[in-house]
């Protein structure tokens, strides 16, 4: 159920628009595409190689392949051309790479765009090490962490007892859980052999419930927020004052503008909500929040209103299409909405669920020097738009 900010939510409804969605990956952008289409947007996709599966979606009006994904001048020229030829009303990102790109190009974009953080704020929050230090510097609960330049350095730290189990090891700039390793016991130290990235952030592993919370902000003011928990079987809406207080503080301190999602853990030891990382972009379960009653793409297109923040205070979805179809008498309204979502775009949804397109290497550039930086295709963008 949605509560508060009802006027803001209603104001977001409008006639259909032509939208241009920038996508470098497939998995996350697919759900942003579907959420945008549900908001009444006729979605054109401007996609990189890993995003090509989006052309299979019935909700993709036209798919425009990128000709030179690593050249910002060519990218901007292609965007200009698409906007002109297809009367695009709004431009929006769909993943972390496209969000950073549009944040860098926003003063030169040829059409209106959804709220975006400035480049410095994006880099601060998207880099997991910088975000961890930011939280500690501002008394925002977050796991203690340390950055290691190499795997050998981490192994030496473990041998000397400087790093103590349990720990979580992760890359600083990837999303979707790619590369994350939870090492809780000595028997799990073999997981270190599977790490293929550097540098690596090592955080104290907090035992508890994994949750997340999302916000839409207008220059530091929270306009909408939803806390949620998701596993393989279930999605549910929750409320937590500590989580809301922490992200409200992040928003105010950074003057955040746009959508951001935070992963967190509700500790079993002290009951505290610890922010684990920030994703300053649209997020994977955006479609589940939409099914529960709040469409964040729709909200991002609305003019800010001076009302209480929009949010949801309840919602529970069973994430098993098979169980809903074979035991329909047990299915609830939101279960059926999830089933309709799955069956309403069968080819593209099946490709997404089967992980037919590998976008695990899609990540925005970091501030690390080569060879530890992002893929080579991003070298020119990094040189042109960082700083």
N, C-alpha and C positions, 0 to 999 in steps of 0.2 A: 504494500500500500504506500502511495506517495503521500507525504505530508509536508507542509510549509512550502512557500514559494510557488503555490499553485498558479498565481498570476503570471509568474515568469515562465513557467512551463507552457501555459496556454499561449503566451505571446510568441513562442517559438514556431507555432503552426503557421504555415504560409503556402503559397502556391509553389508548384514544382519549379526547381531550378536546375540548370545544367551545371554539374560540378566536375572538376578535374581532380582526380585523386592520384597523387604521386606514390608509387610503390616500388620498393627495391626487393621486398620479400613476398612470400605468398601466404604463409600461415596466419600471421596477424592481420595483414591487409585484407584478407578475405572477409573477416568478420567486421572490419571497419566499412568495407564495401556494402555488406548487407545492412549494417546499421544506418549508413547514409541513405541507401535506397528506401529503407523504412521511414526515413525522415522526409521523403518526397523528392529526393535528388536523383536526377537522371545522370548516372555516374559514368564518366569517361575515365579510363585508367591509362595513365602514362607510366609504363612499367619497365623495369630492368629485367635482365635475363631470368632471375629466380622468380619473378612475378608473373611469368607468362601463363601460368595455370589460371589466372584470374579471367582470362578471355573465355573460359569455359562456363563462367557463371551467367545465368540468364539475366542477372541484375547488372552486368557490365554492358553498357550501351555501345561503347566502342573501345577497343583496346589499341593503344598507340605505343608501339615498342620504342624504347630509347635507342638512338643510333650511336651515341657516344657517352656512356654513363659516367665517365671520369672527367669530362671536360665541361666546366661550369658554363662557359660561354655558349657552347652548343646546346646544353640543357636548357638554358634560358631562351635561346632562339627557338627551340622546339616547343617550349611552353607557350611562347608568344604566338607561334603559328597555330597551335591547337586552340588557344583561346579565341583567336581571330576567326578561324574557320568554323568553329562549332558554337559560337556565342556563349562561351563559358561565363557563368555568373559568379562562381566561387571556386577557389583553389584550396585544397586541404591535403595534409599528409596522412600516412597510414602506418608508419613504423618509425623507429628511431632515426634511421638514416634520412628518410624524407623529411622528418621534422627538423633535423639539424640543417638540411639543405635549404628548406624554405625559410627557416629563421635567418640564415645567412643572406638569402636573396630577397627578403621580404620588401625592401625598399625599391626593388626593381621589378616586382611581379606585375604583370599586365592586367590583373583582375583582383577584386577583393579576396581576402583569405580569412580563414578561421583564426581566432586568437592564438598567438604563438609566443613562446618565451623568447627573450633576446638570446643571442648566441652565447654570451658569457654565462648566463643563468642556466641554459641548457647544458653546457659543458660542466658546470659545477655540479648539477644534480645528476646528470647521466653517468658521470664517472663514479663508480662505486667507492673508490678510495677517497676522492674529494668529498663526496657526500657524507661518508662516515666521519671524516675530520670536521666537516661543517656541523654535523649534529653534536659532536663532542664539544666543539668550541662554543656552542650555543645552548648547552645543557638540555639537549633533546635526546631522550633515551635511544641508544643504538648500541649494538654489540661492539666491544673493543676489537680493534683490528690493527693489522700491520701490512704494509706492502712489501713484497719480495720481488726482486728483479729477475731472479732465476729459480728454477726448481732446486738446483743444487744448494742455493742459499737457504731455502726453506728446509731442506733435509738437514743441513748443518744446525739450523736453529732448533729443530726437533731433537737432534742428537744431544745438544747441549742443554736441553730442558728449558730453552727460552720460549719456545712455542709448546703449549701443553694441550693435550686432547681433553675434551672434544673440540674440533675446529671445523669450519666450513671454508673451503678453498674455491675461489671463483675468479673469472676474468673481470677486468674493470669496465668493459664497454659492451659486452654482449647481453642479449636479453632472452627471455623464454626459458631460463634455466640451463641454457647451453654452457657446458663446461663446469657446472657447479658440482663439487664433490663434498659430501658430508663424511668426515672421518671422526668417528666417535670412540672407536676402540683400536688397540694396536693391530688387531686382525684386519682392519680396514685400511691400514697404511699402504697396502698394495694399490689402492686407488690412485696414489700419486703417480704410478706408472702410466696412467691414462691421460695425464694432463699434457696438452699440446700447445699451451699458450704461455705468454709472459708479457708483462709482469702479472703477478697474481696477488689478489687480496686474500688475506687469511683473517677470518673473524672468529671470535669465540662462538661456538655453536650453542645456541640457547634451546633447551628442551621445552617444547610447548606447542600450542596450536598455531599453524601457519595461516595467516589471514592477509587481506589487503584492503586498502582504502583508496578511493579515487576522489579527486576534486577538480572542479572547473573554477577558475579564478579570473577576476578582472583587476589586474594590477595590484595584486596582494589581497584582494577581498574575495573570500570564498562564496561563490554563487550557487554551487551544488556539490554534494558529497554523498558517497555511498560506501559503506564498509561491507565486505563480503568474504565468504569462505568457500573454497571450491576444492573438491578432490575428484577422483575418477567416477564416483557414483552420484555426487550430490553438489548442488550449488545453493547457498542460502545467504540471505541478507542478515546482517547483524548490526548492533550498535555498540560503540565503545567510546566513552568520553575521553580516555587517555589518547587514543588514536586520533580522534578529531582535534583534540587540543594540540597534539604534536604537528599535524599537517597544517593547522591554522597558523601556527608559529612559523613554520617553514615558509608559508605563503607570504606572511607579513614581512619577514626578514629579507626575502629575496624580491618582493614586489612581483610575485609570480603572475604570469598572464598566460592563460590557456589551460589545457587538461594535463594532469599528472596522476600517476598511479604509484602507490607505495606498497611494497611488500613488508610484512611485519610478522612478529611472533609474540603471542601472548604467553609469557613465561609461566611454567609450572611452579617455579621456585618462589617468585615474589609477586606474581600476578600483574607485573608491569608489561605494557605494550612497547616493544622495541622495534623501531624502524630499521629494517635490514637493508633496503635499497630503494631508490627512486627511479621511476621510468617517466620522464617528462614528455609524455606523448599519450596517444590513445593506447588502450591495453587489450589483451587477448579476450577477456571475458566481457567486453563491452556489450556483446550481443545478449548475454544472459541478463545483464542489468536492464537492457532494453526490453527483453521479454517480461521482466519483473515490473516494468512500468516507467523507466526513465531513460530516454534516448539522449546520450551525451553529444552526439553529432548535431541533433536537433537543437539542443540547448546552446551549443557553441555558435550556432548561426543566429541566435536571438540577440537582440539588443539588451544589455545589462539593465536589470530593473532593481529598484531599491526595495526589495522585499526580503523576507527571511530566506535562507538558502533552501533550495529544493533538495529533497532527499527521499529515501525509502526507509520505512521502518519494519518491513516484513517482506518475505518472499522466499519460497523454497521450491527448487526444481530438481526432479529426479533425472539424471543424465543417462538414462538407459532407454533408448528408443525401442529395443527389443522387449523390455519389460512392459513398457506402456502399451505396445501393440498386442502382446500376448496376454496381458492382464489388465484390460481396459477398465474394469470395474474398480481397480485400485488407483487409477490415474486421476490426478487433480487438474485444475484449469491450466496451471503453468506447465505441467507435464505435457499436456496436449499442445500448448504453444511451442514448446521445444520440439515436439514431434513434427509439427507443421513447418517449423524452421528447417529441420533436417530434410524433410521430404519435398520442400518447396524449391530446392535447387540441387537435385540429386547428383548430377555429374560432378560439379565443382565441390559440393560438400563431401562427396566420397573421396575425391582427390585430396582434399584437405585432411580428412580423417586418416587416410592411408599414408599421409606425408609423402606424397608422390613427388613433390618439388622440394629439394634440399636448400633451405635458406639459412642454415645454421652458421655460415660464415659471414652473413650480412651484418655488418656492425659499423657504426660511425667511427671516424678517425679519432685517435687518442692523441695526447700530447707527447707520447713516447717517441724517441727517435727510431728510424729504421735500424734493424729489421723488425722491431717490435710494434710498428705502427699497423694501421688497418690495411686491407688489401690494396694492391698497387693501383687499381683503378681509381682509388680515392686520393692519390697523391696530389694531383693538381687541385682538387677541391680543397684539400687541406692547406696547400700553400696559399691559395687565393682567399680563403675565408676564415682562417683561424687568426687569433690575435685580438 
